Amino acid sequence: MEYGIRELAELAGVSARTLRYYDEIGLLKPLYTSQAGYRFYGEQEVAALQQILFYRERGFDLKSIRQMLCEEDFDLMEALKEHLKELETRRTHVEALIRTVKQTILSMKGEYDMSDKEKFRVFQEQRVQENETRYGREIRKKYGDAVIDASNQKMLHMSQEEWERFQRLEEEIRTRLRDAVRTNVLPESQEGRNIVELHREWLCMTWKTYTGEAHRALGSMYVADERFTRYYDEEEPGCAALLDQMIRCWTRLEEKPQATGDLA
Protein backbone atom coordinates (compact mmCIF):
# COMPACT_ATOMS: atom_id res chain seq x y z
CA MET A 1 0.00 0.00 0.00
CA GLU A 2 1.19 3.49 -0.81
CA TYR A 3 0.63 6.64 1.23
CA GLY A 4 0.80 10.30 0.38
CA ILE A 5 2.82 12.45 2.75
CA ARG A 6 -0.19 13.70 4.69
CA GLU A 7 -1.67 10.21 4.93
CA LEU A 8 1.57 8.79 6.32
CA ALA A 9 1.97 11.75 8.68
CA GLU A 10 -1.50 11.14 10.09
CA LEU A 11 -0.91 7.39 10.33
CA ALA A 12 2.41 7.79 12.19
CA GLY A 13 1.40 10.73 14.35
CA VAL A 14 4.04 13.09 12.98
CA SER A 15 3.76 16.24 10.92
CA ALA A 16 4.14 16.42 7.15
CA ARG A 17 6.82 19.01 7.82
CA THR A 18 8.78 16.40 9.78
CA LEU A 19 8.59 13.94 6.88
CA ARG A 20 9.77 16.62 4.46
CA TYR A 21 12.70 17.37 6.76
CA TYR A 22 13.59 13.68 6.98
CA ASP A 23 13.66 13.66 3.18
CA GLU A 24 15.89 16.75 3.05
CA ILE A 25 18.52 15.26 5.38
CA GLY A 26 18.45 11.87 3.68
CA LEU A 27 16.94 10.04 6.64
CA LEU A 28 13.71 8.92 4.96
CA LYS A 29 13.35 9.27 1.22
CA PRO A 30 9.91 8.72 -0.37
CA LEU A 31 9.36 5.77 -2.69
CA TYR A 32 8.89 8.30 -5.46
CA THR A 33 7.85 11.87 -6.07
CA SER A 34 5.17 12.67 -8.65
CA GLN A 35 5.64 15.18 -11.44
CA ALA A 36 3.53 17.56 -9.38
CA GLY A 37 6.03 17.26 -6.51
CA TYR A 38 3.94 15.05 -4.22
CA ARG A 39 5.81 12.47 -2.13
CA PHE A 40 4.57 8.88 -1.91
CA TYR A 41 5.72 6.19 0.52
CA GLY A 42 5.63 2.41 0.23
CA GLU A 43 5.96 -0.56 2.58
CA GLN A 44 9.73 -0.22 3.09
CA GLU A 45 9.46 3.50 3.86
CA VAL A 46 6.70 2.83 6.40
CA ALA A 47 8.92 0.21 8.11
CA ALA A 48 11.86 2.63 8.10
CA LEU A 49 9.73 5.39 9.65
CA GLN A 50 8.67 3.03 12.41
CA GLN A 51 12.35 2.35 13.17
CA ILE A 52 13.12 6.07 13.20
CA LEU A 53 10.34 6.69 15.72
CA PHE A 54 11.50 3.78 17.89
CA TYR A 55 15.04 5.15 17.98
CA ARG A 56 13.81 8.69 18.65
CA GLU A 57 11.76 7.38 21.56
CA ARG A 58 14.95 5.83 22.92
CA GLY A 59 16.79 9.15 22.75
CA PHE A 60 18.94 8.73 19.64
CA ASP A 61 19.68 11.83 17.55
CA LEU A 62 18.81 11.91 13.86
CA LYS A 63 22.42 11.69 12.68
CA SER A 64 23.00 8.48 14.64
CA ILE A 65 19.72 7.00 13.41
CA ARG A 66 20.64 7.71 9.82
CA GLN A 67 24.04 6.07 10.29
CA MET A 68 22.46 2.95 11.75
CA LEU A 69 19.74 2.63 9.12
CA CYS A 70 22.27 3.10 6.33
CA GLU A 71 24.60 0.37 7.58
CA GLU A 72 24.92 -2.46 5.09
CA ASP A 73 24.42 -5.05 7.81
CA PHE A 74 21.38 -3.33 9.37
CA ASP A 75 18.99 -6.10 10.43
CA LEU A 76 15.36 -5.09 10.96
CA MET A 77 14.55 -8.13 13.08
CA GLU A 78 17.57 -7.54 15.33
CA ALA A 79 16.61 -3.87 15.65
CA LEU A 80 13.10 -4.84 16.76
CA LYS A 81 14.51 -7.29 19.30
CA GLU A 82 16.75 -4.51 20.61
CA HIS A 83 13.78 -2.14 20.93
CA LEU A 84 11.81 -4.82 22.77
CA LYS A 85 14.67 -5.43 25.19
CA GLU A 86 14.96 -1.70 25.86
CA LEU A 87 11.23 -1.32 26.50
CA GLU A 88 11.19 -4.32 28.82
CA THR A 89 14.12 -2.82 30.71
CA ARG A 90 12.22 0.46 31.06
CA ARG A 91 9.21 -1.41 32.38
CA THR A 92 11.42 -3.18 34.91
CA HIS A 93 12.84 0.17 36.01
CA VAL A 94 9.38 1.73 36.44
CA GLU A 95 8.28 -1.28 38.47
CA ALA A 96 11.40 -0.91 40.62
CA LEU A 97 10.63 2.78 41.17
CA ILE A 98 7.08 1.93 42.24
CA ARG A 99 8.41 -0.72 44.62
CA THR A 100 10.95 1.69 46.11
CA VAL A 101 8.32 4.39 46.67
CA LYS A 102 6.01 1.87 48.36
CA GLN A 103 8.84 0.62 50.57
CA THR A 104 9.78 4.19 51.49
CA ILE A 105 6.18 4.94 52.50
CA LEU A 106 6.07 1.79 54.63
CA SER A 107 9.44 2.72 56.15
CA MET A 108 8.18 6.19 57.09
CA LYS A 109 5.15 4.57 58.72
CA GLY A 110 7.42 2.24 60.70
CA GLU A 111 6.13 -0.85 58.92
CA TYR A 112 9.31 -1.69 56.98
CA ASP A 113 13.01 -1.44 57.83
CA MET A 114 14.50 0.05 54.64
CA SER A 115 18.28 0.17 54.31
CA ASP A 116 20.08 3.17 52.84
CA LYS A 117 21.33 1.00 49.98
CA GLU A 118 17.75 0.09 49.03
CA LYS A 119 16.87 3.80 48.85
CA PHE A 120 19.45 4.47 46.15
CA ARG A 121 19.69 1.15 44.29
CA VAL A 122 16.95 2.03 41.81
CA PHE A 123 18.69 5.27 40.78
CA GLN A 124 21.99 3.47 40.26
CA GLU A 125 20.22 0.94 38.06
CA GLN A 126 18.62 3.78 36.11
CA ARG A 127 22.00 5.39 35.51
CA VAL A 128 23.46 2.13 34.21
CA GLN A 129 20.52 1.65 31.88
CA GLU A 130 20.68 5.24 30.59
CA ASN A 131 24.36 4.77 29.76
CA GLU A 132 23.60 1.52 27.97
CA THR A 133 20.80 3.13 25.97
CA ARG A 134 22.76 6.21 24.94
CA TYR A 135 26.28 4.91 24.53
CA GLY A 136 26.29 1.13 25.00
CA ARG A 137 26.62 0.30 21.32
CA GLU A 138 29.76 2.43 20.90
CA ILE A 139 31.52 1.82 24.20
CA ARG A 140 30.99 -1.94 24.08
CA LYS A 141 32.42 -2.01 20.57
CA LYS A 142 35.39 0.08 21.71
CA TYR A 143 36.16 -1.47 25.10
CA GLY A 144 34.45 -4.89 25.00
CA ASP A 145 31.57 -6.41 26.97
CA ALA A 146 33.72 -7.59 29.88
CA VAL A 147 35.04 -4.08 30.61
CA ILE A 148 31.62 -2.43 30.42
CA ASP A 149 29.93 -5.14 32.47
CA ALA A 150 32.57 -4.73 35.19
CA SER A 151 32.07 -0.97 35.15
CA ASN A 152 28.31 -1.36 35.50
CA GLN A 153 28.76 -3.70 38.45
CA LYS A 154 31.03 -1.21 40.22
CA MET A 155 28.36 1.45 39.86
CA LEU A 156 25.59 -0.85 41.09
CA HIS A 157 27.59 -1.77 44.20
CA MET A 158 28.44 1.78 45.26
CA SER A 159 27.60 2.70 48.83
CA GLN A 160 25.39 5.70 49.53
CA GLU A 161 28.47 7.84 50.20
CA GLU A 162 30.18 6.66 47.02
CA TRP A 163 27.08 7.31 44.93
CA GLU A 164 26.72 10.82 46.30
CA ARG A 165 30.43 11.49 45.66
CA PHE A 166 30.07 10.16 42.12
CA GLN A 167 27.21 12.56 41.39
CA ARG A 168 28.95 15.53 43.03
CA LEU A 169 32.10 14.92 40.98
CA GLU A 170 30.12 14.79 37.76
CA GLU A 171 28.40 18.08 38.48
CA GLU A 172 31.60 19.77 39.65
CA ILE A 173 33.43 18.74 36.47
CA ARG A 174 30.70 20.18 34.26
CA THR A 175 30.51 23.40 36.28
CA ARG A 176 34.27 23.97 36.24
CA LEU A 177 34.48 23.19 32.53
CA ARG A 178 31.76 25.72 31.82
CA ASP A 179 33.55 28.38 33.84
CA ALA A 180 36.87 27.47 32.20
CA VAL A 181 35.46 27.98 28.71
CA ARG A 182 33.90 31.29 29.69
CA THR A 183 37.14 32.59 31.18
CA ASN A 184 39.42 31.19 28.44
CA VAL A 185 41.32 28.81 30.72
CA LEU A 186 44.19 27.06 28.91
CA PRO A 187 44.39 23.23 28.86
CA GLU A 188 47.91 23.31 30.35
CA SER A 189 46.89 25.56 33.25
CA GLN A 190 46.62 24.49 36.89
CA GLU A 191 42.84 24.55 36.56
CA GLY A 192 43.15 22.23 33.58
CA ARG A 193 45.14 19.85 35.75
CA ASN A 194 42.57 20.07 38.55
CA ILE A 195 39.71 19.25 36.19
CA VAL A 196 41.56 16.25 34.77
CA GLU A 197 42.26 14.98 38.29
CA LEU A 198 38.56 15.26 39.14
CA HIS A 199 37.63 13.54 35.90
CA ARG A 200 40.07 10.70 36.57
CA GLU A 201 38.71 10.23 40.10
CA TRP A 202 35.20 10.12 38.64
CA LEU A 203 36.22 7.51 36.04
CA CYS A 204 38.03 5.37 38.59
CA MET A 205 34.83 5.02 40.59
CA THR A 206 33.51 2.79 37.79
CA TRP A 207 36.60 1.70 35.84
CA LYS A 208 38.28 -1.54 36.90
CA THR A 209 41.71 -0.25 35.83
CA TYR A 210 42.87 3.18 34.70
CA THR A 211 45.37 4.11 31.98
CA GLY A 212 46.18 7.45 30.44
CA GLU A 213 45.70 5.92 27.00
CA ALA A 214 42.14 4.85 27.81
CA HIS A 215 41.46 8.27 29.31
CA ARG A 216 42.63 9.98 26.12
CA ALA A 217 40.54 7.63 24.00
CA LEU A 218 37.48 8.63 25.99
CA GLY A 219 38.32 12.32 25.60
CA SER A 220 38.54 11.84 21.85
CA MET A 221 35.11 10.21 21.89
CA TYR A 222 33.70 13.27 23.66
CA VAL A 223 34.41 15.38 20.58
CA ALA A 224 33.91 12.70 17.91
CA ASP A 225 30.42 11.64 19.03
CA GLU A 226 27.86 14.43 19.11
CA ARG A 227 25.90 12.78 21.92
CA PHE A 228 28.87 13.11 24.29
CA THR A 229 29.59 16.59 22.96
CA ARG A 230 26.01 17.67 23.54
CA TYR A 231 26.14 16.39 27.11
CA TYR A 232 29.17 18.51 28.01
CA ASP A 233 28.23 21.49 25.82
CA GLU A 234 24.64 21.72 27.07
CA GLU A 235 25.22 25.00 28.91
CA GLU A 236 28.38 26.27 27.19
CA PRO A 237 29.67 25.20 23.74
CA GLY A 238 33.31 24.18 23.73
CA CYS A 239 33.37 22.25 27.03
CA ALA A 240 33.84 18.83 25.43
CA ALA A 241 36.69 20.06 23.24
CA LEU A 242 38.43 21.77 26.15
CA LEU A 243 38.11 18.66 28.32
CA ASP A 244 39.63 16.57 25.52
CA GLN A 245 42.57 19.00 25.26
CA MET A 246 43.09 19.00 29.02
CA ILE A 247 43.06 15.20 29.18
CA ARG A 248 45.57 14.86 26.33
CA CYS A 249 47.85 17.46 27.93
CA TRP A 250 47.93 16.16 31.50
CA THR A 251 47.77 12.40 30.90
CA ARG A 252 50.78 12.65 28.60
CA LEU A 253 52.67 14.60 31.26
CA GLU A 254 51.79 11.89 33.75
CA GLU A 255 53.53 9.33 31.56
CA LYS A 256 56.77 11.32 31.58
CA PRO A 257 58.67 10.77 34.90
CA GLN A 258 60.81 13.83 34.30
CA ALA A 259 57.86 16.18 33.83
CA THR A 260 57.39 18.76 36.57
CA GLY A 261 53.66 19.14 36.11
CA ASP A 262 52.56 15.52 36.07
CA LEU A 263 49.50 14.29 37.90
CA ALA A 264 49.98 13.18 41.48
N, C-alpha and C positions, 0 to 999 in steps of 0.2 A: 504493500500500500504506500502511496505517495502522499506527502503533506505539503501544503504551501507554508510559507514562513509563519503566518499568523495562526494557522491551524496547529502547527507543531508547538508554537509558543504557548498556546492555550492548553494543549495536551500536557506539556512538560511543566507548566506553571512558571515560565520565564517570559521576559518581554521579547518582542520582535527585535527591539534595539539590541538586546543581548546577543541574539542569534546573528545579527548583522556584524556585531563586533567580533564574535567568534570566527566569522568568515574572514574578516579583515586581517586578523592576526594569524590566520592559518590553523586555528584550533579545530574548527568544524566547518568544512566546506560543504555546500549543498550538492546533491546528486547532479543537478544541472540548473542552469539559469535560462529562462525563456528569453526570446528575442525582445520581449517587453521589459526585461530586467527583473522578473519575478523569480525568486529562489524556490526550489522544490527539493524535498528530502525523502530518501528512501529508507529501507529497512536497516542498512548498515549505518546510516547517519543517525537514525533514532537510537540504535544501540550505543553508538559513540557518545551521543548526548547524555544518555543515562549514565555512562561511565564518568563523564565530565562532572555531572551533578553529584555522583557518589564521592568523587575525589574532593570536590569543593566542600561538601558536607564534612569531610574529614580534615579540612583545613589546608589542603594543598593549594599553592598559587597556580595561576594559569600557565605560566612558563613551564613549571615542573610537570603539570598535567600533559601539556603538549609533547614534552620530551618523552614521557612514558607511553603515550598513545602512538607515537611515531616510531617507537623501537621495533625493529624487525621481529624480535622474539616476543612481542606483546601477546599475551594469552588471555583472551576474554574470560574463559572459565576460571583461570587462576586469579584473575583480578576480582571476580565475583566472590570467590572463596576468601580472598583477603578482606574484602568489604564485610562479608559475613562475620569473619573472625573479629574484626574491629568493632562491629556493632554489638556482638555478644560480649566483648570485653567492656564496652561502655555500659551495657546492661548490668554486668557484674559489679562495675564500680558504683552505679546508682544504687543497687541493692545494698552494697557495703555502706554507702553513705546513710541510707535509711536505717540500717542496723545500728550504725554508730550513734546516730541521733537518738534512737530509741533507748540505747544503752546509757547514753548520757542523761537522758530524762530520768530513767530508773535510778541512776547513780545519784542524781540530785535529790531524789525522793528517798534515798537511803535504802532502796530495794535491790541495788546491784553494786558490787565492789568493782569499779572500773579502774584498770591500771592506766598510768600515764602513757604507756606504749600503745595501748588500745585507742587512746584518744587521737593519736597522730598517725597510726598505721594507714588509715584510709587515704590520707593526703600524700603520704609517701608512695603508695601504690598508684595514685593518680599521676604523680610526677613522672614515675617510671613509664606509665602508659602514654602520657603526652609526648615524652621523648621518643618512644617507639613509633608513635603515629607520625610525628613531624620529621624525625631524622633517622629512624631505624634502618631504613633501606640503605642509606648512604654509609652510615657509620658501621653497620654490620659488614658491608662489602669492603670497607676500608680496614677495619680492625679485626673482623672475624667474630663469630657467634660467641666463642668462649670468653673473649675479653669483655664483650658487652653484657653477657649474662652475669659475669662476675661483678661488673660495675653495678648492675641493677640490684644484685643481692646485697652489696655493701650499702646502697641507699636504703633498701627495705629494712635492714637491721640496724639503722642508726638509732641511737637513744634520743630522748626528747631534747637533751642539751645539744647533741650533735646535729640534729635536724634544724634546730633554731639557729645554730652557728652557720650551717650550710646556707640557709636562706638569707641571713644577715650578710654573709660574704658576697653572695650573688648581687644583692641590692647595693652594697658598698662599691663593688667593682663597677657597676653600671653608672652609679652617681659620680664616682671619681673620673671615669672615662668621659662622661658628659662635660664635667667641669674642665677637664684637660683639653678637650677639643675647643671649648669656648675661650680658653685662655692661652691657646697655642702652645701647650706644653710639648716639649720635644721628646721623642721616644727614648733618647739616651739620658734623660734627666733623672734626678733622684725620684721624682714622682712616678716616672715611667717604671723605674725599678720597683717601687712600692706596689704599684698596680700589678705588675707581673708576679710579685711574691704572693699577693692576695689571690690572684688567679690560680697560681700553682697550689696553694693551700686548698682552695675550693676544689680543684681537680682531684687532688690526692684524697679527698674525702670519699670519692667513688672509684678512683682508679686503683687497680691492684698494684701496679708498679708505675713509676714515673721516669720518663726520659725527656731530655730537652728536645730530641728529635720528634717525639710524639707530640710534644707541646707545640712545636713549630708547625707540624702538619695540621694540627687543629686550628691554629691561628690562620693558616692559609685557607682552610675551609670556611672560616668566618667571612672572608672576602670573596671567595669563589662561589659560594652558595647563597643566593639572595634571601633565603629563609633565615639563615644565621645573621646575615647582614642586617636584615630588617629588625631582628630581635635587639641587636645592640644599637642600631641607629634610630630606634623608635622615637626618642626625644631629641636627638641631635645627630644629624648625618655626619659621618666620618669616624664614629666611635669604633666600628669594627676594623677599619683600616688602621687606625692608630694603635689599637690593641695588637693587631698582627705585627706591626712594626716594633712595638715594645717587646713583644715575645721574642721576635727574631734577634733583636739587639741583646737582650739580657740573658737569654738562654745560651747564646753563643759565647758570651763573656764567661758564663758559668763553666763552660767546657775548656776554658783556657786557664790553667793553674797560675800563670804569671799575671793574669789580669788583676787590676786593682779594684775594679768595680764589679766583681762577680757576685752572684747571689750567695747569701749565707747558707 
